[in-house]
């Protein structure tokens, strides 16, 4: 395996397959016999479409792409890869932000055809679906019944259940409702040798080791989740959504800690800074105040009785912290506009720059003011624009670093700035990721967070599930902490 720069690039890298492995007629023939010829993609343009996910700084060409249509087909695909000693990686919608689905010289197993909702059990408030189902479709399928699937990552209009399970995704409403694992009852898993098992159960409590907790957040390194049973949550009786406007970022962050310190647990507290406000307004004309330094979207929900008192308390606390204006969404359409602005915010940055890397560090809420000030200094230090839109309520930062790969040296500055942002999060008592995962992007930072003994234990756990090292190699753990037999398709290392 060798790393060569892309033609005309100034910092992107593609991990290319060696010419010895460029063709696999036996493997390709076997895969086609399992899923049909039309569902095995081998053309150069087809492979190029799968060479990266939404993390733009690393790319690798897969040997081929396979699109199974059933759990049993996934198992047979995995067995075929194992027989040929070829690595493989599960892939959903490709919206991941840490390079978690990149597979160099291996088989990319796309799960988009596993898109059926298998069972809706309203009496027990649960649903079983294949993992290629798009997140938002889970809630839409039961909306008329007053239920929903609570995890709502900002990419929920595209991201799939399988990807959400892989990275234990959250979203704006994580603050009150928790992340994916809190809503996961069981999962059908194809192990790295092709065996099919079910972990967890449709009941609330399961005895024995928490294997479900290992697989959820395992980033596809322990097996491929093909279907899952999830909890359904009642839609709240009443929802009050507020837009709180500040002319000072410190005041906005102080309001976050004051609200949570009051004993109120909002459904969500989201922050957008001046740069995000401007691009959202340019894109959608929602009426956001361009003069604001920051806005908070604060949502409280629950029973009709008492919800007004909670929202009035939130308003009073924000005013005490210097809010210059507070708007409340009265009509459902107004609330929908606010959440559309928040969930499409990162996408609007494409108007400003051809390249965006979105970080995912987590810090204690009390450290928000100083950390945001330090991120602003990093922006100046490396001459990079950094916009902030994030889950302020649980301290999950998403600084978006804007760059142009055609400017000489800019990608290298992005790598260095990202490193400093993550080091800042760690030194502030935080961690590396809240929901995007470690993937390729952050794996070399893991020794800064975990002692060697802990990383050894993680390696042993992975080896129990994935003894041949073929299942999504090169992710999560630093390469020098991986198993020595992870050779086939192994990535030679991310740019740093």
KEVEXFI-662709 format. One record per residue (C-alpha): y, z, x. Coordinates in steps of 0.1 Angstrom, whole numbers, plus 2048, in hexadecimal, padded with zeros to 3 digits. Example, Ala and Ser with C-alpha at 12.3 -4.5 7.8 and 13.67 -1.06 7.14 Angstrom:
BEGIN
7D384E87B7F5847889
// end
This chain:
BEGIN
8008008008227F880D8467FD80285C7DF80287F7DC7F48847C67D68947A57DE8BA7A97DD8B97CF7D78CA7EA7EB8B48077E589A8017CB8768007D78577F07CA8357FD7D58217DD7D97FB7D87D87EA7CB7F77DE7A77F57BA7B37F97BC7C27D67D17A77C57B479B7B07997AF79E78479578B7687AE78377F7C87767957B07627767A17527697C374878A7CE73A78D7AE72576A7B47177767D670B7987CF6FC7997A96F97A978F7107CB7906FF7CE7B67067CA7B372C7EA7A873C7E879A76080578276382178977C83C78C7618267A274C81F7B97698447BA77284C7C774F8377E57568427EC77A85880A77186282175588582E74D88883C77089881F7828958297A78708227AC85A8047A28367FB7A78227DD79A8027E67887E47D178E7E27CA7697EB7D97477D17E172D7D97E77087BC7F96F87BB7FD6D27A581B6CD79B83B6DF77982D6E778980F6F879F82670D77F83771876E81672278D80B73478D82B74976882775076E80475C78A80F77377482B78175781378876E7FE79D78181B7AD7A280F79F7BD8287957CC8287727E983775F7F083C73A81182E72D82283170C84482270585082472986D83A72186485573B87F85E75486B86A77285584D77B83785D76B82683D75F82B82877F80981D78D8088097AE7EA7F07B07D98027927D47FC76D7F08067557DF8107357F880A7197F281F6FA80A80C6E37EE7FF6CD7E28226C67FD8256AB7EC83368C7F28536797CF85E6727D387B65B7EF88E6497E48B063E8018BE62A7EE8DD61D7E98E96418098D964E7FA8C46697F689F6727DE88C6887EB86D6997E38566B67FA85B6D480A8386D381D8426B38428446B984F8676B686886169984D85168483A87268285788267085F86465B83C86364E83F88563E86588863886188461284B8A46138658BA6238538BB6448598AD66784C8AC68B8658C369C8668B76C088289D6C188A88F6E48A88796E589185B6EB87D8636CB8858416BC8708316D885C84C6EA8388526DE8248716D680F86C6F582D86B70C83B88A6FB81B89C70181989072583A89F72E83B8BB71485B8AC7078758BF6F38978B26E78B68C06D88A48D76BF88E8E76DA8A69056DA8989116B98788FE6B38688FC6D58598DF6E983B8C96E38208E26ED82D8FA6D28248E06B88038D36C67E28DF6B77C88C86C77C58A86DB7AB88D6E07A988770579886C71A78F87E73B79486C75C76F86275C77085373976187072677187770577889B6FB78D8AE6E27A18CD6EE7B18E66D77A98E86B27BA8E26917BB90768C7D891C6987C59316B27AB9246CA79693A6E178F9337067A59247207C59127157BB8EF7207D38E17067F08F27197E48E27397E28BF72C8038C171981C8BD7368008B174E81288F7507F387B74C7E288876B7C789B7597BC8807407C98697267D28787047C985F6E97CF8736C97DD8956BF7E08AD6A28038BB69F8138D668A82C8CB67084B8E066A85F8E564A8818D564989C8EF6468AB8F76248CE8F46328DE8E56519018EA65F90B8D367C92B8DA68F93E8C56A89528DE6BD96D8CE6D49798DE6F49948D470E9818E772995D8E573395C90973E96791471B94B8FE70B93090E72193E93171A93A9296F59169216FA90E9437099249556EF9119446D28EF94D6DF8FB9706E99059766C58E19766BA8E39546A88C993B6B38D69196A98BE8FC6A48D18EA6C08EF8ED6D78F78CC6E99148C57019248A470993F8A072495F88B72594D86C73493286C71A94A8726FE95E85370894083C70B9318486EA9528426D995581F6E99338166DD9328256BA95682F6B094A8506A196D8606A49668766C29858836D298A8706F39A288C7009868A66FE9778B371F9578BC70C9488BF6EA92C8D56DD9158CA6C09098EA6B18F08EA6958E49086818C99056678B491B6508B692962D8D491F6188DD9446148ED9506348F192F64691692D63E91B94F64F90A94366E91E92367193E93766C93494E68892E93169E95092269696194469D9509476BE95A9246C997E92A6BF97E94A6D39729366F198E91C6EE9819016D699E8EB6CD98D8DD6AE96D8E269A95F8C96829428CE66A92C8B265E92E8B463891A89562E8F788D63C90686C64991F88065E90389566D8EF87667490D86768791088669D8EB8856A68EB8606AB9088656C48F587F6D78D486D6D88E384C6E28FB85B6FB8E885271B8E382F70F90982A70B90D8307308FF80D73692180172C92F81174C91380B7668F47F576B8E08137788DB83676B8C58527778C386F75E8BB89176D8A88AD75C8AE8CE76E8AE8EF75B8C590D7628CD92F7528E79297378FE94374890092C76790D90D75393290F75D92C91278390F8F97839248DF7719418E47899298DF7A691B8BF79693F8B37949438B97B99238A67C09318897AD9508887C393D88E7E392786F7DE94085A7CB9298577AD93285B78991E87777891F87B75391189A74290089C7208E68B771C8D38D27098ED8ED70F8DA9076FA8BC9097118CE8FF7328BC8DE7358D48C87488D48A27478EF8977608EE87175F8F686178190683E77E9018257999018007A28E27F57B68F67D77C390E7EE7D69027F47F98F58177FF8FB8237DB8D78287D28D283E7F18F18537E68E08577C48C18657D38D587E7E88EA8887CA8CB88D7B58BC8A37D08DC8B97D18DC8BC7AB8B88C87AA8BE8E07C88DC8ED7B58C68F47968AC9067AB8C591B7BD8D492579C8B39337908A891477E88C8FB7808868D678687F8C97638828D273F8728B472E8738957448568A075A8528A078084187E78384A86C7A486F8767A386C89B7A984A8A17B88568A77DC86C8C37CE84F8D77C184A8EB7E186E8F87DC8649067BB83F9117C082E9227DD8129107EF7F79257DE80491B7BC8048F67C57E18FA7D37D69087B17E78EB79F7D48D37B67B38E47AF7B98E27897C18BD78C7A28B87A178C8C87867988AE76C79E8917847858947A17888707AC7AE8717AC7B08507987C385D7797E985977E7E98607A380886A7B781987D79B8248A17978178AF7B88268A77DA81188D7EC8078A48087FB8BD7EE7E68A47DB7C08A07DF7B788D7FE7A18757EA7BF8687D67BF8477E87BC82A7D07DD8217C17EE83F7D181383B7D582083D7F883E8537EE85E8517DB87F84A7EC8918697F4
// end
